[in-house]
Amino acid sequence: MQNDFLVAILGLSNFFREAATVTAQTMQIGNTPCRIYGEANAEYLLLQMTGEHELQSMDYEVAAIAQSSRNFLFAALPVESWNDALSPWKAPAVWGKQGFGGKAGDTLRFLTEQVIPTLEQQFPLPKNVKIILGGYSLAGLFALWASTQTDLFYGVAAASPSVWFPGWMEFEQQYPMQTQHIYLSLGDKEERTKNTIMAAVGDNIRTLHSRLTERGADCTLEWNSGGHFKDADLRTAKAFRWVMEESR
């Protein structure tokens, strides 16, 4: 079943790249070469901060998103330093030697002041286009954090977000997310780690889901099979599709 699904994804990816209504181009925004997919007259604008490790499978992810009947324009926005660009504040390393630089504020300004205005200028997007910010792992945490800073985003698609990040749960309690449409997911083995900081991810995401639901947000928490590095592209695609299809 799994192999049949992947074959279908690969076939759809080829079709998606060849479809006349779909763009697959690189656009320079500031100093960043961004990869753009989708339809110009889109109901949804999907934004994802990515690392080099994700760009290799981006075609498959977008192909999986394209199984939705919704029209979308998708921008994959690479960051130079994953740990620095996507962390909301400085924190020491939790694995390896690289800590976190806390430059999410700069990344959010890049999105709001350069990326979104450029896309709105280059593509005939409707004035009421629904902007969904999503991502995987630390990019998922960035999407959640960004929604505490602005009401610009219609929804957040956070696949296996790093909600173990030191201070995040306390911060979100004090500065609640402003979007009403939030997708959360986690692999069912992710909390089974000997790293005591990262092991909190399971309890934290359950608490966050309960907290958002109690506030009346349109929120879901989906558990995927496997650890953190399994099917990241397809998990992220599911996140974006849920926000487009299930939000009300």
N, C-alpha and C positions, 0 to 999 in steps of 0.2 A: 504493500500500500504506500509506504514511504517512498519507494523508488518510483512508483507510478506518478506520485505527486510531483517529485522533482523533475521527472521527464516532462510533465505538463508545464511546469514552470519554465523549463528551458525552451520548450516550443513556443510558449507565450512570449518569452523574452525576444525571440527572433521575430515574431509577428509584431511585437510592440515597437521594435526598432524600425520596422519597415512600414508601419502604418503612416498614411499620408498626413493624418491629423496630429501626429506626435513629433515633438522636437527632441533631439538629443544632441545638445551642443554645449560648448564651453564658452562661458561669458566671463570676462575679466571685470570684477567689481572691486574697486580699490586695488589692492595688491594681491587679491585672491582670485584664482581661476576657479569659478564655480561651474558645476555641471547641472544643466537644465534639461528637464524632461517634461512632457505633457502637452496640454492644450492651452492656447493663449486665452480663449474665452472660457475661463475656468471658474467654477463655483467655489473651489477651494485652492488656496495657496499653501503648499506644504514645504516647510523649511526644516532641514536637518543638518546639524553640525556633525562633521565626519572627520575621521582620521584616515591616513593613507591605507591602513589595514582594512578599512571598510569599502574603499572605492572600487576594489577589485570585484566585489560582489554586488555593486550598486545596481547594475542592470537587472539582476535577478530580483532584488528587492522591489524595484520600481515595477517590474513585470507582475509581481505578486500584488502590489497595490492596484495595478491596472485591472485586476479581476473585478474590482468594484465598478458599479455602474455610474459612479459620480465622476464629473469632469474635474480635473485637477492640473495644476502646474506645480512641478516639484523641483526644488533647488537643493542640491547637495553642496554644502559649504565647508571645505576643508579647513582645519586649524593646524597651525605649525606645531604648537606644543599642547598636546591633549590635556595633561595634568594642570597646566597653567591657565589655558584659555577657558576651560569649562568649570573651574572650581570657583565657588562664590566668595571664598575668603581663603587666606593662607592656612595651611595645615601641614604637619609633618608627614613624612612617608609612612604608609601603612604596610607596604611591601616593597622590597627592593630599597633603593637609595633615593629615588626621586620623590620629593615632596610636592606640594600643591601651591601654585603661585597666586591664586585668588584673583584672576583677571577676568572673571565672568562679566563684570560690569563693562569692560572694554568690548567684549564679544557682543553683548546685548546692544551696545551703542552702534556697533558695526551693522547689526541686523536692522535696527530701527532707522538709522540715519543714512545708510548706504544701500544695503541689500534690498529692502522692501521698496524704497523710492525708485531704485533703478529698475526693478522688475515691473513696477507699476508704470514706469515710463516706456519700457521696451515692449511690453505686452499689453494688449487691450483688456486688462482685467476689470471686472465690474467694480464700482465704487464700494459695494457691500461684500467684496470677496472675503471669505472666511479663512483666516490665517491660522494654521495649525503648526505648532512647533513641536518637533519630536526628536527622538534619538535613543541611542542604546548606551547603557552603562553610565559613564560620567556625563555623556551628552543627554541622557534621560534626566539626570539630576539637574543639569543646566536648564532644561526645558521647564521643569517644575519650579526651579528658583526664579526663572525669568517671569513666570506668571505671578510671582509675589511682588514684582516690581512694576508691572504695567497691566492694564486691562486690554491691551492690543490683541491678544490671542483669543480666538474663538475656542480653541481646545489645545490640549497637551497630550502627546502620544509618547509615554515614557515606558520603554521596554527595558526590563531589568535595570531600573535606575539605581544609582549608587546612594540609596537613602541611608546607608550606613555612615555617610560622610559626617565627620565630627561637627556637632552643633546644628545639623540640619533640622532635626525634629523640633528642637526648641525654637529655632528661628521661624519655622513655618507656623508654629503655634502663635507666635507674636505677630507675624506678618503673613496672614493667610493668602493662599493662592486666589487670584481674582477671576480666573476662567471657571466656567461651570461644567466643562466637558473634559474629563480626565480619564485616560486609560493607563492602568498600571499592570505590570506583569512581572513574574519572577520565575526562574527555574526552580524546580522542587528540590534540587540538590545544592542550591547556592548558599543556604545558611549552614550547611554542614561543612564548615571549614574550621581549621585550627586557629585561624587568625581571629582573635577575639573581637576586634573592631568590626571586621567585615561580617562576622557571624550574626551581628545585630540586624542584618538586612531583612531577615524574615519577620521578626517582631515589629520592626519599624514600618515595613510596608503594610502589614496588617493594621497597625495602629493608624497609619496615614489614611488607608482606605476607610476605616471606621469613622475617622474624624471628618473626612470629606463627605461621607454619606450622611452623617449627622447634621452637617451644615446644609444639606439639601442639594449637593452637587450631583450632576449626572456622571457617576463614577463607577468603574468596574475594576476588579482585580482578577487577572487570569494567571493560573499556574501552568507553566510549561514543563515538559519532561526534560530532565537533564540539568547540567551545570550551567555556568555563566557563559561559556563560549560555544554553546550548541545552537546552531541555526539562528544566529544573531540577525541576519538579513530578513529571514522569514518572520521572526518575532517582531521586528520593527515594522514590517509591512502590515502585520495583523493590527498593530497599534494604530497606525494611520487609518487603516480601513475602518476600524471600530469607531473612531471619532467621526469619520465622514458618514458612516452608515447608521450607527446606533444612537448617536446623540440626538436630542430632541429640543 
